[in-house]
Amino acid sequence: MALNTEQIEQFNRDGYVYPIEVLDRDEAGALRRRLEAQEGKQGGRLEPGQRSKSHLLFKWLDDLIRDKRILDPVEQLIGPNILCWNTIFWIKDIGSESFVSWHQDTRYWGLSSDQVVTAWLALSPASIESGCMRVMPGTHEGAVLPHEDRYDQANMLTRGQEITAGVDDKRAVYMPLEVGEMSIHNYRLAHASGPNHAPDRRIGVSMHFMPTDTRQIVGSWDSAALVRGSDSYGNFTPTPVPAADFDAEAMAFHARAAEAVREVLYVDAAVNTQKL
Ligand SMILES: O=C(O)CCC(=O)C(=O)O
């Protein structure tokens, strides 16, 4: 569904837009079942190493990053030539105290562009009770705020990185989403989320899109999927398209691609917490 003028203005001014209807409940429910079937085969959870670059493991997620319903609004915000850099699962079980501290992804991803966006799709209800995302309007502009590594076990972020100044809780905005809805935020926007006190798991998948002129400026090698338009820059090695879930060739590529992301996320970190 196309964004209207007001939504585009809001994204440019505040750094986020939501809710965007993407999948109907049945379609989102079917994807959730596929994810949970895989979790069921491996002891009820994804391995930390399966949370990132997951479109190389799950064919249905590779289909999703190429889905017109997701890419049309993304194109309205960042232009016609689009790479998908990463996909990450954010799963909080019932009663989980897992949280995400206030942070800006610009600080950690090693990407040169200020136009990178995160599209976050809800595969179960993301409510205030279940720990949906909160954002700090306007923080996508200006300097990156100061962060400190706090290494909290319950923090879903690699190093428990947290903004130490510049977030005013009273001005923060919750972004609740129904099943099948998505939010989009600029990756510099400060965001966070709380624990899950709802009677269902909170399952989201984030998809990180960027214009093709983006470069990886921290890591020596990185990969991305060209999901729309053409890439005349060639700054990222193209990711293979999996033929099926856990396709052997894509899995081999995933091992290298996810490791490259980890190297960037943990650069200069005191501890490798192995959360991704
Ligand atoms: O899922 C969450 O609660 C946080 C997600 C997040 O930090 C992100 O998508 O960048």
The ligand as an SDF file (V2000), in Angstrom:
LIG
                    3D

 10  9  0  0  0  0  0  0  0  0999 V2000
   12.4150   -5.5450   18.0260 O   0  0  0  0  0  0  0  0  0  0  0  0
   12.7900   -4.7030   18.8270 C   0  0  0  0  0  0  0  0  0  0  0  0
   12.2500   -4.5520   19.9170 O   0  0  0  0  0  0  0  0  0  0  0  0
   13.9320   -3.7840   18.4870 C   0  0  0  0  0  0  0  0  0  0  0  0
   14.3040   -3.8580   17.0320 C   0  0  0  0  0  0  0  0  0  0  0  0
   15.4590   -3.0090   16.6550 C   0  0  0  0  0  0  0  0  0  0  0  0
   16.2000   -2.5110   17.4610 O   0  0  0  0  0  0  0  0  0  0  0  0
   15.6880   -2.7980   15.2230 C   0  0  0  0  0  0  0  0  0  0  0  0
   14.9470   -3.3320   14.3980 O   0  0  0  0  0  0  0  0  0  0  0  0
   16.6440   -2.0460   14.8850 O   0  0  0  0  0  0  0  0  0  0  0  0
  1  2  2  0
  2  3  1  0
  2  4  1  0
  4  5  1  0
  5  6  1  0
  6  7  2  0
  6  8  1  0
  8  9  2  0
  8 10  1  0
M  END
$$$$
